[in-house]
């Protein structure tokens, strides 16, 4: 079993760490999913329709976290 630990810089007094138990590291799952998607496309299929939305939402979260960290860890509102 693998565990990913995330230490929250902005909320260290509120949350020391978040532990998620996985059967393999998160990065392995990501590459396995990417390989499955790539193989499906190579075999004549089409990309799954939800990935562009997931990619954009992930980028919005990453940008909000970066802005918050740069601004003294202030809460940022996000538009979905």
Secondary structure, 3 states (H helix, E strand, C coil): CEEEEECCCCCCCCCCCEEEEECCCHHHHHHHHHHHHHHHHHCCCCCCCCHHHHHHHHHHHHHHHHHHHHCCCCCCCCCC
